[in-house]
Amino acid sequence: MPQRALFPFLLASIRALTKNRDSERILFSSLQAIFYILLLGWVFVPVYMASGVYTMPEYLRRRFGGQRIGVYLSVLTLLLYVFTKISVLSPCSHPAH
């Protein structure tokens, strides 16, 4: 199959599987997320490997020193978790049908 015909073929397959536009948007945003995750890995994995660390908190602790960065990162993670749960579970995020 020629390369220029590959994308329309994939698009037709996706439309046949999704059956509506909302599912198609979700699928394309998921594919876009995969691309960005791979891009971030391509950028950050060499940095982590060169410094000999395995996790982001360990890297930040080595780069900026001290134990406070781990506490800040933990608090930030907990706050973001709570705020995302509130935004997903709030009545405003689910409009009435």
Secondary structure, DSSP 4 states (H G I P E B T S, - for coil): --GGGHHHHHHHHHHHHH-SHHHHHHHHHHHHHHHHHHHHHHHHHHHHHHHT-SSHHHHHHHHH-SSHHHHHHHHHHHHHHHHHHHHHHSGGGS---
